[in-house]
Amino acid sequence: MALDNRCLNRVTTGAALGAAVGGAVGACYGTYEAFAYKVPGMLKVRHIGRATVGSSALFGLFLSAGSLLQCGRR
């Protein structure tokens, strides 16, 4: 089954939206976790960044996969 342009746009939009939502959630959770576990000094920035990127990638992957599955349902 070939992907048409509309389906590809839907998948990329899903990935971008998932990455944005995941980044926001990851930044909030990473900040909370860094202060709750008393991460020292500038390691907080690394901890928050790691949580943000990881959450962003995971949410983007799942939302793009869901968009791809919905696209093939026609």
DRENMI-840455 format. One record per residue (C-alpha): residue number from 1; residue in three letters; y, x, z. Coordinates in Angstrom, 1 decimal. Layout:
<nodes>
NUM,ALA,Y,X,Z
...
</nodes>
This chain:
<nodes>
1,MET,0.0,0.0,0.0
2,ALA,3.2,1.6,-1.1
3,LEU,6.3,1.4,1.1
4,ASP,9.3,-0.2,-0.5
5,ASN,12.8,0.8,0.2
6,ARG,13.5,-2.2,2.6
7,CYS,10.4,-1.3,4.7
8,LEU,11.4,2.4,4.9
9,ASN,14.9,1.3,6.0
10,ARG,13.4,-0.9,8.7
11,VAL,11.2,1.9,10.0
12,THR,14.0,4.5,10.1
13,THR,16.3,1.9,11.8
14,GLY,13.6,1.3,14.4
15,ALA,13.2,5.0,15.0
16,ALA,16.9,5.5,15.4
17,LEU,17.3,2.5,17.7
18,GLY,14.3,3.6,19.8
19,ALA,15.7,7.1,20.1
20,ALA,19.1,5.8,21.3
21,VAL,17.6,3.5,23.9
22,GLY,15.1,6.1,25.0
23,GLY,17.8,8.7,25.3
24,ALA,19.9,6.5,27.5
25,VAL,17.0,5.6,29.7
26,GLY,15.8,9.2,29.9
27,ALA,19.2,10.4,30.9
28,CYS,19.5,7.9,33.7
29,TYR,16.0,8.6,34.9
30,GLY,16.3,12.3,34.6
31,THR,19.5,12.3,36.6
32,TYR,18.0,10.2,39.3
33,GLU,14.9,12.4,39.4
34,ALA,16.9,15.7,39.5
35,PHE,18.9,14.6,42.5
36,ALA,16.0,12.8,44.2
37,TYR,13.8,15.9,44.1
38,LYS,16.7,18.2,44.8
39,VAL,16.4,20.4,41.7
40,PRO,18.5,23.5,42.3
41,GLY,21.8,24.4,40.5
42,MET,21.9,24.5,36.7
43,LEU,18.2,23.6,36.5
44,LYS,19.4,20.0,36.8
45,VAL,20.8,20.2,33.3
46,ARG,17.4,21.5,31.9
47,HIS,15.6,18.8,33.8
48,ILE,17.9,16.0,32.6
49,GLY,17.7,17.3,29.0
50,ARG,13.9,17.5,29.1
51,ALA,13.7,13.9,30.4
52,THR,16.2,12.7,27.8
53,VAL,14.5,14.3,24.8
54,GLY,11.0,13.3,25.9
55,SER,11.9,9.7,26.5
56,SER,14.0,9.6,23.3
57,ALA,11.1,10.9,21.2
58,LEU,8.5,8.6,22.8
59,PHE,10.6,5.4,22.5
60,GLY,11.6,6.3,18.9
61,LEU,7.9,6.9,17.9
62,PHE,6.7,3.6,19.4
63,LEU,9.6,1.5,18.0
64,SER,9.1,3.0,14.5
65,ALA,5.4,2.4,14.7
66,GLY,6.0,-1.2,15.7
67,SER,8.4,-1.6,12.9
68,LEU,5.9,-0.2,10.4
69,LEU,3.2,-2.6,11.7
70,GLN,5.5,-5.5,11.4
71,CYS,6.5,-4.4,7.9
72,GLY,3.0,-4.5,6.6
73,ARG,2.4,-8.1,7.9
74,ARG,3.9,-9.8,4.9
</nodes>
